[in-house]
Every structure is written in C-alpha cells, then in structure tokens.
Amino acid sequence: MYVVMNELHVPPERKAVLTERFRQSAERMAEVPGCLEFLFLTNMEETGKQIVFTKWTSKQDYENWLSSPAFANAHSGKSKQAKPAASANELFAYEVAHHFCKGD
C-alpha cells in the first residue's frame, strides 16, 4: 500500500474555493484504478493548510494516475480560468509499513 499527502498552503480567503474544488473531484477518484481512499482534510485551526490524502494499492498505481488523461484534465483548465486557490504545496509519499482499519 502507498500513501500520498499533498499539504496545500491556502490563504484563508481561498479556503472555501479550494474545498469546493476538491468536493467536486472526490467522486471522480472512485473511478481511478488503484485508488483505495481519498480524503480532503481541513485544519479546524486557521493554519492556512489543507491536506489531500490518498491511499493506493501500490506506488505504481499512483504513478499511473499521475500520467493519466484524468489527472491531466483535473489539473489543467482550472488554473487558466481561475486564480489558483493554493499559494504553495508540499508533497509527502510513504510506503505503508503497518496498517489497521476497523472499517466504517
């Protein structure tokens, strides 16, 4: 299993815009091969950070998504049509060494 967290640095006035953009994309992630889980995390304290958390069957599945037309489509036009909501980001990726999930 492979986990990727994208820490987005978001000015407070853009937080709602980014939350809405990711609400719209969350449903599409269900169709991505190898994507096990997608979470968009909002810090309850105003730290200016939001996290995109994705869990994958393998690193290869994540890399396949990065090079897919679906990824290109999700990350194209929006930045040309509207001001980017995040001012910067930091990407963290991990192989899962141990895992427990009680379920929903």
DSSP file with accessible surface (Angstrom, degrees, kcal/mol):
  #  RESIDUE AA STRUCTURE BP1 BP2  ACC     N-H-->O    O-->H-N    N-H-->O    O-->H-N    TCO  KAPPA ALPHA  PHI   PSI    X-CA   Y-CA   Z-CA
    1    1 A M              0   0   69      0, 0.0    95,-2.5     0, 0.0     2,-0.4   0.000 360.0 360.0 360.0 150.1    0.0    0.0    0.0
    2    2 A Y  E     -AB  56  95A  21     54,-2.4    54,-3.5    93,-0.2     2,-0.4  -0.991 360.0-161.7-135.9 135.4    1.2    3.5   -0.8
    3    3 A V  E     -AB  55  94A  16     91,-2.9    91,-2.9    -2,-0.4     2,-0.4  -0.967   3.9-171.6-122.3 135.7    0.0    6.8    0.8
    4    4 A V  E     -AB  54  93A   4     50,-2.5    50,-2.8    -2,-0.4     2,-0.5  -0.996   0.9-170.8-127.0 131.5    0.4   10.3   -0.7
    5    5 A M  E     -AB  53  92A  51     87,-3.3    87,-2.9    -2,-0.4     2,-0.7  -0.991   5.8-162.8-122.8 126.0   -0.3   13.5    1.2
    6    6 A N  E     -AB  52  91A  38     46,-2.7    46,-2.2    -2,-0.5     2,-0.7  -0.931   9.4-155.2-108.9 108.1   -0.3   16.9   -0.5
    7    7 A E  E     -AB  51  90A  33     83,-3.2    83,-2.1    -2,-0.7     2,-0.4  -0.770  12.7-159.4 -86.9 114.5   -0.1   19.7    2.0
    8    8 A L  E     -AB  50  89A  12     42,-3.6    42,-2.1    -2,-0.7     2,-0.7  -0.805  11.5-143.2 -99.8 132.0   -1.6   22.8    0.4
    9    9 A H  E     -AB  49  88A  51     79,-2.9    78,-3.0    -2,-0.4    79,-1.0  -0.864  30.0-179.1 -94.8 115.4   -0.8   26.2    1.7
   10   10 A V        -     0   0    6     38,-3.5    76,-0.2    -2,-0.7     5,-0.1  -0.966  28.8-127.6-127.0 122.6   -4.1   28.2    1.4
   11   11 A P    >>  -     0   0   36      0, 0.0     3,-2.4     0, 0.0     4,-0.7  -0.388  34.3-114.6 -61.0 143.0   -4.8   31.8    2.2
   12   12 A P  G >4 S+     0   0   86      0, 0.0     3,-1.0     0, 0.0     4,-0.4   0.851 115.1  57.3 -51.2 -37.0   -7.9   32.0    4.5
   13   13 A E  G 34 S+     0   0  137      1,-0.2     4,-0.2     2,-0.1     3,-0.0   0.643 109.2  46.0 -72.7 -11.3   -9.9   33.8    1.9
   14   14 A R  G <> S+     0   0   43     -3,-2.4     4,-2.3    71,-0.1    -1,-0.2   0.456  84.8  95.0-106.1  -3.4   -9.3   30.9   -0.7
   15   15 A K  H <X S+     0   0   40     -3,-1.0     4,-2.5    -4,-0.7     5,-0.2   0.916  85.4  47.0 -58.2 -46.8  -10.1   28.0    1.7
   16   16 A A  H  > S+     0   0   77     -4,-0.4     4,-2.2     1,-0.2    -1,-0.2   0.890 110.7  53.5 -64.9 -36.9  -13.8   27.7    0.7
   17   17 A V  H  > S+     0   0   50     -4,-0.2     4,-2.2     2,-0.2    -1,-0.2   0.944 111.6  44.5 -63.0 -47.1  -12.9   27.8   -3.0
   18   18 A L  H  X S+     0   0   10     -4,-2.3     4,-2.4     1,-0.2     5,-0.2   0.913 110.4  54.9 -66.8 -40.2  -10.4   25.0   -2.7
   19   19 A T  H  X S+     0   0   52     -4,-2.5     4,-1.9    -5,-0.2    -1,-0.2   0.923 109.6  47.6 -58.5 -43.0  -12.7   22.9   -0.5
   20   20 A E  H  X S+     0   0   75     -4,-2.2     4,-2.0     2,-0.2    -1,-0.2   0.913 108.9  53.5 -66.6 -41.4  -15.4   23.2   -3.2
   21   21 A R  H  X S+     0   0   52     -4,-2.2     4,-1.4     1,-0.2    -1,-0.2   0.924 112.4  44.3 -59.9 -42.8  -12.9   22.2   -6.0
   22   22 A F  H  X S+     0   0   37     -4,-2.4     4,-1.9     2,-0.2    -1,-0.2   0.811 106.2  60.5 -76.1 -25.8  -11.9   19.1   -4.1
   23   23 A R  H  X S+     0   0  130     -4,-1.9     4,-0.7    -5,-0.2    -1,-0.2   0.938 107.3  47.6 -60.6 -42.6  -15.5   18.2   -3.3
   24   24 A Q  H  < S+     0   0   81     -4,-2.0     4,-0.5     1,-0.2    -2,-0.2   0.858 115.0  44.4 -67.4 -34.5  -16.2   18.0   -7.0
   25   25 A S  H  X S+     0   0   19     -4,-1.4     4,-1.2    -5,-0.2     3,-0.3   0.727  94.6  78.1 -85.9 -18.4  -13.1   15.9   -7.7
   26   26 A A  H >X S+     0   0   36     -4,-1.9     3,-0.6     1,-0.2     4,-0.6   0.905  92.4  51.5 -58.3 -43.4  -13.6   13.5   -4.8
   27   27 A E  H >< S+     0   0  143     -4,-0.7     3,-1.0     1,-0.2     4,-0.3   0.869 104.8  56.7 -63.4 -35.8  -16.3   11.5   -6.6
   28   28 A R  H >4 S+     0   0  112     -4,-0.5     3,-1.5    -3,-0.3     4,-0.3   0.796  93.5  68.6 -66.9 -27.1  -14.1   11.1   -9.6
   29   29 A M  H X< S+     0   0   14     -4,-1.2     3,-1.4    -3,-0.6    -1,-0.2   0.792  85.3  69.7 -65.1 -23.5  -11.4    9.4   -7.6
   30   30 A A  T << S+     0   0   82     -3,-1.0    -1,-0.3    -4,-0.6    -2,-0.2   0.784  98.2  52.0 -62.4 -23.6  -13.6    6.4   -7.1
   31   31 A E  T <  S+     0   0  160     -3,-1.5    -1,-0.3    -4,-0.3    -2,-0.2   0.510  84.3 104.8 -90.2  -6.7  -13.1    5.7  -10.8
   32   32 A V  S X  S-     0   0   19     -3,-1.4     3,-1.9    -4,-0.3    33,-0.0  -0.662  78.0-117.9 -82.9 120.8   -9.3    5.8  -10.6
   33   33 A P  T 3  S+     0   0  105      0, 0.0    32,-0.1     0, 0.0     3,-0.1  -0.308  96.0  12.7 -58.0 131.3   -7.7    2.3  -10.8
   34   34 A G  T 3  S+     0   0   19      1,-0.3    23,-2.4    22,-0.1     2,-0.7   0.295  89.0 128.7  87.6 -10.4   -5.8    1.5   -7.6
   35   35 A C  E <   +C   56   0A  24     -3,-1.9    -1,-0.3    21,-0.2    21,-0.2  -0.708  27.8 173.8 -81.8 116.5   -7.1    4.4   -5.6
   36   36 A L  E     +     0   0A  96     19,-3.1     2,-0.3    -2,-0.7    20,-0.2   0.757  62.3   6.3 -91.6 -31.5   -8.3    3.0   -2.3
   37   37 A E  E     -C   55   0A  75     18,-1.7    18,-2.4     2,-0.0     2,-0.4  -0.988  52.7-167.5-157.4 144.5   -9.2    6.1   -0.4
   38   38 A F  E     +C   54   0A  44     -2,-0.3     2,-0.4    16,-0.2    16,-0.2  -0.995  13.5 173.3-135.5 126.9   -9.4    9.9   -0.9
   39   39 A L  E     -C   53   0A  57     14,-2.9    14,-3.2    -2,-0.4     2,-0.6  -0.998  20.1-156.9-132.9 140.6   -9.7   12.4    1.9
   40   40 A F  E     -C   52   0A  44     -2,-0.4     2,-0.5    12,-0.2    12,-0.2  -0.975  22.7-159.4-113.9 115.5   -9.6   16.2    1.8
   41   41 A L  E     -C   51   0A  73     10,-3.6    10,-2.4    -2,-0.6     2,-0.5  -0.832  10.1-165.3-105.9 130.9   -8.7   17.4    5.2
   42   42 A T  E     -C   50   0A  51     -2,-0.5     2,-0.3     8,-0.2     8,-0.2  -0.961  23.7-127.0-113.8 125.6   -9.3   20.9    6.6
   43   43 A N        -     0   0   66      6,-1.1     5,-0.2    -2,-0.5     4,-0.1  -0.539   9.9-145.3 -70.5 128.7   -7.5   22.0    9.7
   44   44 A M  S    S+     0   0  171     -2,-0.3     2,-0.3     2,-0.1    -1,-0.2   0.761  86.8  68.1 -69.0 -24.2  -10.0   23.3   12.2
   45   45 A E  S    S-     0   0  141      1,-0.0     2,-2.3    -3,-0.0     3,-0.3  -0.721 102.2-108.9 -90.0 148.5   -7.5   25.8   13.3
   46   46 A E        +     0   0  123     -2,-0.3    -2,-0.1     1,-0.2    -1,-0.0  -0.456  66.2 139.7 -80.0  74.7   -6.7   28.6   10.8
   47   47 A T        -     0   0   65     -2,-2.3    -1,-0.2     2,-0.2     3,-0.1   0.532  68.7-117.5 -92.0  -9.2   -3.2   27.4    9.9
   48   48 A G  S    S+     0   0   23     -3,-0.3   -38,-3.5     1,-0.3     2,-0.4   0.696  77.9 114.6  79.6  18.6   -3.6   28.1    6.2
   49   49 A K  E     +A    9   0A  82    -40,-0.2    -6,-1.1    -6,-0.1     2,-0.3  -0.966  38.2 177.6-127.4 141.3   -3.1   24.4    5.4
   50   50 A Q  E     -AC   8  42A   3    -42,-2.1   -42,-3.6    -2,-0.4     2,-0.4  -0.967  19.8-141.9-132.4 150.8   -5.4   21.8    3.9
   51   51 A I  E     -AC   7  41A  36    -10,-2.4   -10,-3.6    -2,-0.3     2,-0.6  -0.943   8.2-156.3-121.1 133.5   -4.3   18.2    3.1
   52   52 A V  E     -AC   6  40A  15    -46,-2.2   -46,-2.7    -2,-0.4     2,-0.5  -0.950  21.7-169.1-101.3 116.4   -5.2   15.9    0.2
   53   53 A F  E     +AC   5  39A  43    -14,-3.2   -14,-2.9    -2,-0.6     2,-0.4  -0.943   7.9 176.9-111.0 123.9   -4.7   12.4    1.5
   54   54 A T  E     -AC   4  38A   8    -50,-2.8   -50,-2.5    -2,-0.5     2,-0.4  -0.985  14.4-158.5-128.0 141.8   -4.8    9.5   -1.0
   55   55 A K  E     -AC   3  37A  25    -18,-2.4   -19,-3.1    -2,-0.4   -18,-1.7  -0.977  16.4-170.5-119.8 132.7   -4.2    5.8   -0.3
   56   56 A W  E     -AC   2  35A   0    -54,-3.5   -54,-2.4    -2,-0.4   -21,-0.2  -0.872  35.5-125.2-124.3 154.6   -3.2    3.5   -3.2
   57   57 A T  S    S-     0   0   74    -23,-2.4     2,-0.3    -2,-0.3    -1,-0.1   0.903  95.6 -10.3 -61.3 -39.5   -2.8   -0.2   -3.8
   58   58 A S     >  -     0   0   38    -24,-0.2     4,-1.6   -57,-0.1    -1,-0.2  -0.972  67.2-106.4-154.2 164.5    0.7    0.5   -5.0
   59   59 A K  H  > S+     0   0   92     -2,-0.3     4,-2.7     1,-0.2     5,-0.2   0.877 119.4  59.0 -60.7 -37.5    3.2    3.2   -5.9
   60   60 A Q  H  > S+     0   0  107      1,-0.2     4,-2.8     2,-0.2    -1,-0.2   0.899 101.5  53.1 -61.6 -40.1    2.8    2.2   -9.5
   61   61 A D  H  > S+     0   0   36      2,-0.2     4,-2.0     1,-0.2    -1,-0.2   0.918 110.1  48.5 -61.4 -41.0   -1.0    2.8   -9.3
   62   62 A Y  H  X S+     0   0   21     -4,-1.6     4,-2.2     2,-0.2    -2,-0.2   0.946 112.6  47.5 -62.7 -46.7   -0.3    6.3   -8.1
   63   63 A E  H  X S+     0   0   77     -4,-2.7     4,-1.5     1,-0.2    -2,-0.2   0.873 108.8  54.9 -63.9 -36.8    2.3    6.9  -10.8
   64   64 A N  H  < S+     0   0   77     -4,-2.8    -1,-0.2     1,-0.2     4,-0.2   0.906 108.2  49.3 -61.4 -41.0   -0.1    5.6  -13.4
   65   65 A W  H >< S+     0   0   36     -4,-2.0     3,-1.6     1,-0.2     6,-0.5   0.917 106.0  56.6 -64.3 -42.1   -2.7    8.1  -12.2
   66   66 A L  H 3< S+     0   0   63     -4,-2.2    -1,-0.2     1,-0.3    -2,-0.2   0.835 112.7  41.3 -58.3 -33.3   -0.1   11.0  -12.4
   67   67 A S  T 3< S+     0   0   99     -4,-1.5    -1,-0.3    -3,-0.2    -2,-0.2   0.342  96.8 108.3 -97.5   8.9    0.5   10.2  -16.1
   68   68 A S  S <> S-     0   0   27     -3,-1.6     4,-2.1    -4,-0.2     3,-0.2  -0.448  77.9-121.7 -86.4 156.6   -3.2    9.6  -16.9
   69   69 A P  H  > S+     0   0  113      0, 0.0     4,-2.9     0, 0.0     5,-0.2   0.851 113.5  61.2 -60.3 -33.0   -5.5   11.8  -19.0
   70   70 A A  H  > S+     0   0   57      2,-0.2     4,-2.3     1,-0.2     5,-0.1   0.916 106.1  44.7 -62.1 -42.1   -7.8   12.0  -15.9
   71   71 A F  H  > S+     0   0   49     -6,-0.5     4,-1.7     2,-0.2    -1,-0.2   0.943 113.7  49.8 -65.9 -46.7   -5.0   13.6  -13.9
   72   72 A A  H  < S+     0   0   58     -4,-2.1     4,-0.3     1,-0.2    -2,-0.2   0.920 112.5  48.0 -59.1 -42.2   -4.1   16.0  -16.7
   73   73 A N  H >< S+     0   0  122     -4,-2.9     3,-1.0     1,-0.2    -1,-0.2   0.915 110.6  50.8 -65.3 -42.4   -7.7   17.0  -17.1
   74   74 A A  H 3< S+     0   0   29     -4,-2.3    -1,-0.2     1,-0.2    -2,-0.2   0.779 117.5  39.9 -66.9 -25.9   -8.2   17.6  -13.4
   75   75 A H  T 3< S+     0   0  103     -4,-1.7    -1,-0.2    -3,-0.2    -2,-0.2   0.247 108.0  66.0-111.3  14.8   -5.1   19.8  -13.2
   76   76 A S  S X  S+     0   0   45     -3,-1.0     3,-2.1    -4,-0.3     4,-0.4   0.466  94.8  26.9-101.1-113.9   -5.4   21.8  -16.5
   77   77 A G  T >> S+     0   0   21      1,-0.3     4,-2.0     2,-0.2     3,-0.6   0.493 107.7  69.5 -23.7 -38.8   -8.1   24.3  -17.4
   78   78 A K  H 3> S+     0   0   66      1,-0.3     4,-2.3     2,-0.2    -1,-0.3   0.904  97.9  49.7 -58.1 -43.0   -9.0   25.4  -13.8
   79   79 A S  H <4 S+     0   0   71     -3,-2.1    -1,-0.3     1,-0.2    -2,-0.2   0.796 112.9  48.2 -69.6 -23.7   -5.7   27.2  -13.3
   80   80 A K  H <4 S+     0   0  175     -3,-0.6    -1,-0.2    -4,-0.4    -2,-0.2   0.808 116.9  41.8 -81.2 -30.9   -6.1   29.0  -16.6
   81   81 A Q  H  < S+     0   0  166     -4,-2.0     2,-0.3     1,-0.1    -2,-0.2   0.752 122.8  23.3 -87.8 -28.8   -9.7   30.0  -15.8
   82   82 A A  S  < S-     0   0   42     -4,-2.3    -1,-0.1    -5,-0.2     3,-0.1  -0.964  88.9 -89.0-140.5 156.5   -9.4   31.0  -12.2
   83   83 A K        -     0   0  136     -2,-0.3    -3,-0.1     1,-0.1    -2,-0.0  -0.383  55.4-102.4 -61.2 133.5   -6.8   32.1   -9.7
   84   84 A P        -     0   0   75      0, 0.0    -1,-0.1     0, 0.0   -66,-0.1  -0.350  24.4-146.7 -58.3 139.0   -5.1   29.1   -8.0
   85   85 A A  S    S+     0   0    3     -3,-0.1     2,-0.3   -68,-0.1   -71,-0.1   0.847  80.3  63.3 -78.1 -34.3   -6.6   28.6   -4.5
   86   86 A A        -     0   0   27    -76,-0.2   -76,-0.2     1,-0.1     3,-0.1  -0.723  63.5-159.5 -93.8 141.3   -3.3   27.3   -3.0
   87   87 A S  S    S-     0   0   92    -78,-3.0     2,-0.3    -2,-0.3   -77,-0.1   0.696  76.0 -15.4 -88.9 -21.3   -0.3   29.5   -2.9
   88   88 A A  E     -B    9   0A  50    -79,-1.0   -79,-2.9     2,-0.0     2,-0.3  -0.959  62.2-152.4-165.9 171.4    2.1   26.6   -2.5
   89   89 A N  E     -B    8   0A  90     -2,-0.3     2,-0.4   -81,-0.2   -81,-0.2  -0.983   7.0-150.7-152.7 162.8    2.2   22.9   -1.6
   90   90 A E  E     -B    7   0A  96    -83,-2.1   -83,-3.2    -2,-0.3     2,-0.4  -0.996  17.3-147.1-136.8 129.4    4.4   20.2   -0.2
   91   91 A L  E     -B    6   0A  92     -2,-0.4     2,-0.4   -85,-0.2   -85,-0.2  -0.844  13.2-175.4-104.1 133.7    4.1   16.5   -1.2
   92   92 A F  E     -B    5   0A  66    -87,-2.9   -87,-3.3    -2,-0.4     2,-0.4  -0.995   3.7-174.4-126.9 130.7    4.8   13.6    1.1
   93   93 A A  E     -B    4   0A  47     -2,-0.4     2,-0.3   -89,-0.2   -89,-0.2  -0.978   4.2-179.9-129.9 141.3    4.7    9.9    0.0
   94   94 A Y  E     -B    3   0A 117    -91,-2.9   -91,-2.9    -2,-0.4     2,-0.4  -0.998  29.0-132.9-141.8 140.4    5.0    6.8    2.1
   95   95 A E  E     -B    2   0A 121     -2,-0.3     2,-0.6   -93,-0.2   -93,-0.2  -0.768  42.0-116.2 -81.0 137.3    5.1    3.0    1.7
   96   96 A V        +     0   0   43    -95,-2.5     3,-0.1    -2,-0.4    -1,-0.0  -0.688  34.5 178.8 -81.9 118.8    2.7    1.6    4.3
   97   97 A A  S    S+     0   0   84     -2,-0.6     2,-0.3     1,-0.3    -1,-0.2   0.829  71.7  11.2 -86.2 -37.8    4.7   -0.5    6.8
   98   98 A H        -     0   0  175      2,-0.0     2,-0.4     0, 0.0    -1,-0.3  -0.995  69.2-174.0-142.1 146.9    1.8   -1.4    9.1
   99   99 A H        +     0   0  101     -2,-0.3     2,-0.3    -3,-0.1    -3,-0.0  -0.999  10.7 173.1-146.8 138.5   -2.0   -0.9    8.7
  100  100 A F        +     0   0  166     -2,-0.4     2,-0.4     0, 0.0    -2,-0.0  -0.986   4.2 175.1-141.0 134.6   -5.1   -1.4   10.7
  101  101 A C        -     0   0   78     -2,-0.3     3,-0.1     1,-0.1    -2,-0.0  -0.948  16.8-167.5-141.6 118.8   -8.6   -0.4    9.7
  102  102 A K        -     0   0  189     -2,-0.4     2,-0.1     1,-0.2    -1,-0.1   0.718  48.9-120.9 -75.6 -23.7  -11.6   -1.2   11.8
  103  103 A G              0   0   50      0, 0.0    -1,-0.2     0, 0.0     0, 0.0  -0.447 360.0 360.0 108.4 177.4  -14.0   -0.2    9.0
  104  104 A D              0   0  220     -2,-0.1    -3,-0.0    -3,-0.1     0, 0.0  -0.376 360.0 360.0 -79.2 360.0  -16.7    2.3    8.5
